[in-house]
């Protein structure tokens, strides 16, 4: 559903005005695929993601070439499906793939230019990989057969034998030194947190008055973004912190639900929001000071298509996004 007229007026208020160049949009959905979901975009404009392979009716991960041009499909570990979402500037992608019989999925790493995934961790352990650092350190989670709980993990450099961390941690971002942004399951609440180098220690971030905060992204200055609930648990808002995770605050998006998915080195943030539960999702780009723009106002798309999710932004300002047509797009700032 398109925003109501008063919503359009709200978006035009000077409070939210943000001087921003427009973007070109490139459809990066691999041929013969649909229901595309993008992941990270790296410094070369490569994008990771996954989509439905229509000829087989299965999900397959993909990684594009530089500038979003071309795409290679990622294989499986003997099963039907693969997914990738994390990507570093080396072109290494991470995600998960199903094993023979589709009994479970295992965390994977895919090297630049490759299509065959390399499994991470124990062969019989269900798991996922969520992010990969500039130096190739992978974080994610895997089920421990001894307690049947999912434990976070981190690898060391090129070695894919993971070090098991605590249960109840969900890592979403990792820096070269092993600092992670995570969400902690406390049983009665979820809390965003940041670790020290090499996944050491744990510092809980603030809240927006509610029980739950979720960390989704982090830049190299350790500015964390995500979403958090308010005191009445009636609204969920995108948040941003200061460097090091201090001073968690709402980013200032309108509506009942918003999240911040990714932040680059310049402090540009992307994510999506919805005005109410009858309204669709709207992708946005923002600055840490709270100024923002709906991405639909900055790009020309096929007739009738709007952008419903912005997933990742690189330091050059390129954005991976998803349209209402189920296609993945790479947005590149115009000169």
N, C-alpha and C positions, 0 to 999 in steps of 0.2 A: 504494500500500500504506500502511495506517495504521501509525503508530509502534508499536513493541513496548511492552509494559508497562513495561519498565525505562527506556525512553526517556521515557515519561510521568512516571515518578518523577524522572528527571534534570531534566526541565523544571520540576519543582516545587521544586527545591533552592533554599534561601534565597540562595545565591550569585548566582543569576540573577534573583531577585525584583525586580520593577519596579512600583512603584505607578503605575497608569495607568487612566484612565477608559475606559469601553467606547466602542464606535463603533456608529453606524447604518450600514447598507450599502444603497447604491442601485445597482441594475443599470443601467449606462449604455450597454450594448451597443445600437447603433442597430437599429431594427426591420428584420427580414429579413436580419440578418447574424449570423455565428457565427465561431468561432475568433478571438475578439477578443484583442488585445494592447494594453494601455494604455501611454501615455507620460507626459509631464509633466502636473502639475496646478498651475494658477496661483493667485494670491491670490483670484480670484473663484470658485474651484472649477470652472473650465473644465478639461476634460481632453482632451488629444490622444491619438490612437491609430490603430489600423487593424484591420480585420476582413474576413472573407470575405463578399462580396456573393453570397448564395446563388443569386439568380436568374441571375447571370452566371458564377459560379464564379471571380471575380477578387477581388483585394485592393484595398480602397479606404481611404484615410485618412479620419478624421473629427475634428471638434472639437465638444465639447458646449457648451451654454450655461452661464451661471453656475449653480453648485450642481449641475452634472452633468445638468441638465434639458435635454432636446432634443439633437439632434445634426445637424450638416450634413455631408454627404459631400463630400470633396475630389475635384475632377476630376483629369484627367491632362494630359500634354503631347501628346496624340494617340494614346497607347497604351492599354493595358488596366488598368494598376495605379498606385496611389499609396499612399504611406506618410507619416505624420507622427508625430513623437515629441517634438520640442522645442516649447516654448510659453513665452511670457513674459507678464507681467502686463498688457500691452497687448492680449493676445489674438492676437498674431502667432504663427503656427505654422510649423515648418520640417520638411523631410524630403526625399523624393525621389519622382519620378514618371516613368513610362515614356513614351518618345517613340513616334511612329508606327511600327508594325511591331514594337514592343517590342524594338528593337535594343539599347537601353541605357536606363538611368535617369539623370536629371539632378537636381541639387539644386534645391529649390524653397522659396519663401516664400509663405505664404498670409496675407493681412491679416485682421484681425478681422471676422467677419461674411461673409467672402467664401468662395466655393467654387472659384474659378478660381485655380490656382497660377501664380506668377510664376517663371520659370526664373532660376537664378543661374549666372553664368559662361558659358563658351563653349558655343554651341549644339550642337557635335558632341562634347562631352566628357562622358564618364560621370562621375557624381559623386553626392554625398549631402550633406545638411546635418544636423548632429547637435544643435545647440543655438543658441539666440538669446538675447542679453542683454536686460536691462530696457530698454535704449535702442535695441534693434533690430539690434545687430551679430550677424551670422550666422557660425558656424564650421562647417567640415565638411572634405570632401576631394574632389578631382577629378583625373581622369587627365590628365596632360600629354601631348598628342599627340607632342611632340618626343622624350620618353624612355619613354613608355608607363607611367610610374610614377604612383602616386597621391600627390599633394602636398596637404598641409593648406592651408586658406585661411581668411581672415577678411575680412569686409566692414567698411565704415565707415558707421555710422549708416544712413540710408535709402538709400544708394547700394549697388546690388547688383552692382557690379563688384568681384570679390574680389581681394585681394592674395594672391598665391601664396606659400606658406611651404615649408619643407623637405619632401622626400619622407620617408616612414616615420613621420610623425606622425599620430596619430589623436586629434583634439580631441573631448572629451565634455562640456565645460562652459565657459562664458564669462561674465565679469563685465562691468559697464558700461564699465570702463576698458580692456577688451580682454585682461585676464588670462585665460589658458586653463589648464584641466586637460587633460593629454594623455597618451597612451601612446606611447612611442618604440620603434620596431623597430630593435634593435641588431644584427640578424642572427642572433646566437646566443642572444639574450635579449630580453625585452620589459620596459621600465622605465616606471613611472609618473613623471610630471614635472609641473612647474608653470612657466608663463612669467611674465615681467613684464608691465606694462601694454602695450597695443597689440601683444601677442604677441611682445614683445622678450625675448631671452635665453631660457635654459632651465636649470632647476634640477632635477636628478634627485632623486627621493624615495628613502627607504631601502627595505629589503627585509625579509622575514621569514625570511631565510636561503637562499631559493631563487633561481632564475634570473629568475623572471617576476613582475612587478607590473603591474597594470592600473588606471588611474584611471577612475572612472565618474561621480563627482559632486563638487561643490564648492559651499560656501556663500559669502556675501559676506565672511566673515572669512578666506577662503582655507583653510578646513579641507577636506581632500580625503578622499574615501572611495573604496573599490574592493575589489580582491582580490589576493592574492599567494600564491605557493607557498612551502612550507617547505623546509628544507635537503635533505631527501631526495626532494623533488618528489612526495611521497606524499599530501600534503594541501594543499588550497587554502583560505585563510581570508580572511574579510572584514577590512578594515583601516580605520583612521581615523588622521588626523594631528592635530597641533596647528595653530593658525593659521599660515599661511605654508607649510604642507607639512612642517614639522619633526616629528620623533619619530613616525615611522610605527610603528604597533603593531596587533596583532590585536585585534579587537573582542570576541572571546570566545565566538563561537557554537559549538555542538557539531557533531560530525560530520566527514566527510571533505571536504565542500565547502560553502563559504558565500561570499556576496559582499554588499557594501554598495553599493546603487545610488544613493541620494540622501540628502542631509542638508539640514535647514532652518536658519534663523537661530538657533533655540533649541538646536541641537545634537541634535535627534532624527534618527535614522538609520533607513532602511528597506532591506530587501533580502530574501534568502531563503537557506535552508540545506537540506542533506540529511544525514541521519545516516550512511547508506552508499549504495552504488550500487544497492541493491535497494529503497531507500526513496524515497518521493516527495519533492517539494520543499515547503518550508514557509515562508510569509511571516512576517516578524517586524518589530517596531519596537523600537528600542534607544536608549540614550543613549551619549554619547561615553565615559562611565566604564565601559562594558561591561555595565551592567544591561540586560536585554531581556525581551521577552515574545513568544511566538508569537501572531500576530494572531487565529488561530482561537479563542483563549481569551477574546478581547475583543469578539467580534461574533457575531451570530446570522445564519446563512446558510440557504438552502434545504436541506432534508434531504439528507444525503449529500455536500454540497459543502464543500470546504475551500479555503483560499486558498494558492496555490502560489507566487505572486510578488507582492511589493510593489515598485512601480516608482518612485514619486515621492511626496514629502511637501512640502506648502507650509507657510508660517510659521504658519498657523492650525491645523496638525496634520492637515489632510485628506490622505488617502492614496489614490493610484490603485493598484489591485490586480487580479490575475487569479485566477479560480477554476478548480477542476478541471472545472467544467462548460463551460469555454471562454468564459465571460462576463467582461466587464470590470465592476468595481465601484468606486464612490467611497465611501470610508469617511470619515465625519465624526464627530469627537469628540462624545460626549454631554455635555450641560451638567453 
